């Protein structure tokens, strides 16, 4: 019940701020297809500051879940969902590679996994 109330609050805040996008569009691709190795966008295609970050998405600055989701909604107005998912998946892979070697990346890993799950549940067809 608590999760439903939080999701509803998030929905109304995003709607109030004009950051809502249509959910579960039928033209979106399957998550498994997107995450296959041939669909992942290579690192060289992303600038020093990615388009996603330009719209406010990042996990390093201790952003709340709501702030990250608002940034994702904002980015979806300008960036195809497949690119957003691909970039977050790339960030997640890199966080796993660096975890333990260059510090503790567990918070970043958790945030990326939550955001991928959120996008999959709300914006990809079943």
PyMOL commands that set and color helices and strands:
alter all, ss='L'
color gray80, all
select helices_A, chain A and resi 2-16+31-34+43-45+51-54+65-76+81-98+106-123
alter helices_A, ss='H'
color red, helices_A
deselect
rebuild
show_as cartoon
